Structures are given as structure tokens and as C-alpha cells.
Amino acid sequence: MEDIVNQAVALGHQGFDTIYSVQGVVIAVIAAALMRRYSHIIGVAIGATIIHEIVTIARGVIAGGAVQLPDVTNIEVLKLLAMRFVGYFVAISIVYLVRRILMRS
């Protein structure tokens, strides 16, 4: 059981590391601000992950590169997307919790 908990904590840490940038923090704060109820966290985290990918693709195009879509048939890309989802889940949850505490005070 302890091994499962350690793996879950490690996955959460890796996920948070993948979004810990200005882009990720801005997306997480906006997503938490738009979220009305905590029961919507899964959908909001999925949406934030998709927005993250769209912004990453757009930044590459703006820099003069070609449109490079993520290869969703590659298991490593899917792992990265899953880690981003977990990272957004944690980050949005924290921002939402802080917002709820501050709004009640």
C-alpha cells in the first residue's frame, strides 16, 4: 500500500513539475477562477491540459515553425499528457482551495 501511495505522490510531483512555468501557472489560475464547483475539477483539468497543448503548438507556430501536433500514438507523449493532467488537477485544486478560503474570510 505504501508503494502505491509513493507512486501516486511521485506522479503528482512530476505532473506539477511539467506545468510549473508561467504558462502553466497562468492556465491553472484562470481555470480555478472559472471553476464554480469543485465537482467540476476533472473536466476543468482536462480542459487546462488541452489548452496547454494548444498554447504550446501556437507558440511554435508564432516562432516561425511548422504546426507540430503531439503524437498521441506514442506512449511517452501519453505519459506526459497524463502527468500534465495530474499537475493541473493538483494546481487547480490548490488555487481553488485558497480562493474559497480567502472569499469566505
C-alpha positions in Angstrom: 0.0 0.0 0.0 2.8 2.4 0.9 4.4 1.7 -2.6 1.1 2.8 -4.3 1.0 6.0 -2.2 4.6 6.7 -3.0 4.0 6.2 -6.7 0.9 8.5 -6.6 2.9 11.2 -4.8 5.8 10.8 -7.4 3.3 11.1 -10.3 1.7 14.2 -8.7 5.2 15.8 -8.2 6.2 15.0 -11.8 2.9 16.4 -13.1 3.3 19.6 -11.1 6.8 19.9 -12.5 5.6 19.7 -16.1 3.2 22.7 -15.6 5.4 24.8 -13.2 6.1 27.6 -15.7 4.5 30.9 -16.3 2.3 29.3 -19.0 1.1 26.5 -16.6 0.5 28.8 -13.6 -1.5 31.3 -15.7 -3.6 28.5 -17.1 -4.2 27.0 -13.7 -5.1 30.3 -12.1 -7.6 31.1 -14.9 -9.1 27.6 -14.8 -9.5 27.8 -11.0 -11.1 31.3 -11.3 -13.6 30.0 -13.8 -14.4 26.8 -11.9 -17.7 27.3 -9.9 -17.8 24.0 -8.0 -15.0 21.5 -7.0 -17.0 18.7 -8.6 -16.0 20.1 -12.0 -12.3 19.6 -11.3 -11.8 16.6 -13.6 -13.3 18.4 -16.6 -11.5 21.6 -15.8 -8.2 19.8 -15.5 -8.7 18.1 -18.8 -9.6 21.4 -20.4 -6.5 23.0 -18.9 -4.3 20.2 -20.3 -5.8 20.7 -23.8 -5.3 24.5 -23.6 -1.7 23.9 -22.5 -1.1 21.8 -25.7 -2.9 24.4 -27.9 -0.7 27.2 -26.4 2.4 25.1 -26.9 1.6 24.5 -30.5 0.7 28.1 -31.1 4.0 29.3 -29.6 5.9 27.1 -32.0 3.9 28.5 -35.0 4.4 32.1 -33.8 8.1 31.4 -33.6 8.1 30.6 -37.2 7.9 26.8 -37.1 5.5 24.4 -38.6 2.4 23.1 -36.9 3.6 20.1 -34.8 0.7 18.2 -33.2 1.5 15.8 -30.4 1.9 12.2 -31.5 -0.9 10.6 -29.4 0.1 7.1 -30.6 3.4 7.4 -28.7 3.2 6.1 -25.1 5.8 8.7 -23.9 3.6 11.5 -25.2 0.6 10.0 -23.5 2.5 9.7 -20.2 3.5 13.4 -20.5 -0.2 14.3 -21.1 -1.2 12.2 -18.1 1.4 13.9 -15.9 0.2 17.3 -17.1 -3.3 16.4 -16.3 -2.3 15.4 -12.7 -0.3 18.5 -12.4 -3.2 20.7 -13.4 -5.5 18.7 -11.1 -3.2 19.4 -8.2 -2.5 23.1 -9.1 -6.1 24.0 -9.8 -7.2 22.3 -6.6 -4.8 24.3 -4.6 -5.7 27.6 -6.2 -9.4 26.8 -5.9 -9.0 25.9 -2.2 -7.1 29.1 -1.5 -9.7 31.1 -3.4 -12.5 29.6 -1.4 -10.8 30.2 1.9 -10.0 33.8 1.1 -13.5 34.5 -0.2 -15.1 33.3 3.0 -12.9 35.4 5.2 
